[in-house]
Amino acid sequence: MGTSIDYCVLFMTATIWKTLSPFWGEEYNVHLPPSFHTISFHVLDEDSLSRDDVIGKVSINKEALAAKPQGLDGWVNLTEIDPDEEVQGEIHLQISVLGDVPRILRCQVLEARDLAKKDRNGASDPFVRVRYNGKTHESVVKKSCYPRWNESFEFELDDAPLDTPLSVEVWDWDLVSKNDFLGKVLFNIHRLQSAHQEEGWFRLVPDKPKHSQGTLGSLRLQLRLRDETVLPSGHYQPLTELLCQSVGPHLNGNWPDLIMLIDETTTAESRQEVASNLVKLFLGQGLAKEFLDVLFKLELDKTSEPNTLFRSNSLASKSMESFLKVAGMQYLHRLLGPLINRIFEEKKYVELDPNKVELKEAGCTGLHRVHTEAEVIQQSTSLLQSYLSELLHAIVQSASYCPVALCQAFQQLYQCVNKRFPEPEYRKVKFIAVTSFLCLRFISPAIMSPKLFHLREKHADARTSRTLLLLAKAIQTIGNLDTLTCCSKEPWMGPLQPAIQLGITQLKDFISRLVSCDNSEDLGLQQRMSLQCGSMEKEGFILLHKTKDKSMLMTSPFKKYYVTLSKDTLSYARTQHSKKSSFISLPRIRAVEKVEEKSFGSANVMQIISSRDNGLVETLYLDCKSVNELNQWLSALRKACSHNTDTMSSYHPGIYKGDRWSCCHQKDKADPGCDKTKHGVTLQEWYDPLDPDLESQLIYRHLIGVRQAMRYSSQHIGETYIPLVSALDQACLAQWIQWNSPKSASPTHLALLWLNQLLKVFERKQILFEPKSVHRCIAGSCVLVL
């Protein structure tokens, strides 16, 4: 399954073989430009010998997503892909009404961009058809998806009815076959007559959709669109300081009212997201350990039965789970990577349950005799013991390289639980508290679904999935520190009991070592987390071609290099360990964009446009192995260059070959470009650096949404709500100014506008700001605006 937004393919899922009811279970977070219109999901049938067949698609426009703030969740019918509906791109028009008698309607067709590619050469032969009141004008441009017409067409208005629309259609001209529809724009001339002129880029839309016959199946989707305005850090400072004070060392044993308030008012639906945002914010502030400590104590204070400790999806459980994924992913990859790769490569048949043993799957012995059930179970036990032994050895050895942040969190958890349940009969509880997160919520899920934890590029097949599931069951049993319960529920796990019992002893020894580490001489937590979570490093073998000042390309220009993206540079060499032959400083990169397929005969080529010391432009072309690798490199480079100042607003998706650009046929080498750059289109990855402003905005948005519930809950825990409202008001004022204020308004004028807006809202009783906080908000925010 692939996903596209207008013309930009963002990702492709793994292929699920030989089934009509596939399950993907994949999750993607994509940063989109505000100008996107539609997101489409295409379901394809992969064919290793020819082009993949398209089964159907689901298209959802921006308006439908925006109308459901909580997200869309459900089955959506696949629709047939109609060529007349597969339109994209924009057309630049200037439409005006001239004269009095007779009145003339003039339509000036300037250019178009991002048109669909309908011909085999990767382009189209677009012609524009302008129609009004039965009259038609046409003009064609050959071999371009970025045509420039620069032609004017005129019509008389006096003889036409008032409701007659002006139609501007774009078609792909074909000499032999039927012309292909590329999109159209309709204009209301009656509305235009009052404005006299209208000019701009207009999105091409499809013709009336046709209803498909029959059913193509359905696709289950969970989609949520979030449109956030992230302000400079200063606007969130009061809120951030208040949150930091709520977990700081100054509390002296008093309950942190604000964290308790957030815990009480966060619903089950939003708890995972809130926990993740809070963890990232406190990681950025160097207070992750303190934040988790507060949550541990809150959870322990509410727990009377130790057997249920941290087993619910509370804010504490979700926060610790998010913390492990953010701060411990590199640790997880080093811990599990070799074993997961071994299991995928061996593809052994493993089964312990007699009711599920399939003798045909197990193969034959050396004498071509089919294995018996007992032999299959015996071999499976040996294999699982080997896998389990390797995993436990890796866990024990990982005490030397476990990240300091994880060690401190587990140490704090261990000590808090030991203090809360010191009785001898509860001596295992402190170990189970650690293993409930380390094994049950981190290692075991990663073993069962390695792709979701970025350990593998594709999902496991049915045989490998069963092996991973059995191994995950074994590590879950070890994490529970109880072999009897498992064997009573699933007696066929009995053959692994000796290995599991040994594993429990090893795991307890590992935890004892982990929580007794002395981290006093280590780097500050904030600095360590910036090193562990802020890495943008990416590397791998890629085919490269380099041009200087857009020089002519050679035949078969690509050569294999090992490319490395580090904090400051993009470098490449012939091998992984050889000396780097060339560097590109990241601040010099002006654009990172995709190259159209016809340029090199490959759909996975990207270009990196950078400037040299002498001011000339240099372009590096990268030919990736797949569309997913292409988008990962595009995303990583765009995020690494997100703060660059000398960026390009437009570029050429083609190449300069011969005497013209292949995309728009312009002959000027220095032409600024025929397509707009897409700096904002990126994929969210686990190794992305922390973004404190974004996390502050997401927390602010959540608190604004639950402010009424917080006001009611705060009645029994003191004055926490009042300073919180003041902090929220300042961020709210800044966002309101961003959306509504005139650019030339003075700070005092802005404050008065804001006060007037608040008074109107108070009258409608839609929000619950404290009156005093309004005055503090105005006084503080004027300073911020200045």
ABEGO torsion letter per residue (X at the ends): XBBBBGABBABBBBBBBGBABBBAGBBBBBBBBAABABBBBBBBBBBAABBBBBAEBBBBBAAAAAABAAEBBEBBBBBBBBAAABBBEBBBBBBBBBEAOBBBBBBBBABBBGBBBABAAGBBBBBBBBBBGGBBBBBBBBGBABBBAGBBBBBBAAABBAABBBBBBBBBBBAABBBBBAEBBBBBAAAAAAAGBBBEBBBBBBBBBBBBBEBAEBBBBBBBBBBBBBBBAAAAAAAAAAAAAAABAAAGGBBBAAAAAAAAABBAAAAAAAAAAAAAAAAAAGAAAAAAAAAAAAAAAABABAAABGABBBAAAAAAAAAAAAAAAAAAAAAAAAAAAAAAAAGBBBBABAAABBAAAAEBBAAGBBBBAAAAAAAAAAAAAAAAAAAAAAAAAAAAABBAAAAAAAAAAAAAAAAABABAAAAAAAAAAAAAAAAAAAAAAAAABAAAAGABABBBBAAAAAAAAAAAAAAAAAAAGBAAAAAAABAAAAAAAAAAAAAAAAAAAAAAAAAABBAAABBBAAAAAAAAAABABBBEBBBBBBBBGGBBBBBGABBBBBBBBBAABBBBBABAABBBABBBBAAABABBBBBBAAAAGBAABBBBBBBBAAGBBBBBBBBBABAAAAAAAAAAAAAAAAABABBBABBBABBBBEABBAAAGBABAABAEABBBBAABBBBBAABBBBAAAAAAAAAAAAAAAAAAAAAAAAAAEAAAAAAAAAAAAAAAAAAAAAABBAABBAAAAAAAAAAAAAAAAAAGABBBBAAAAAAAAAAAAAAAX
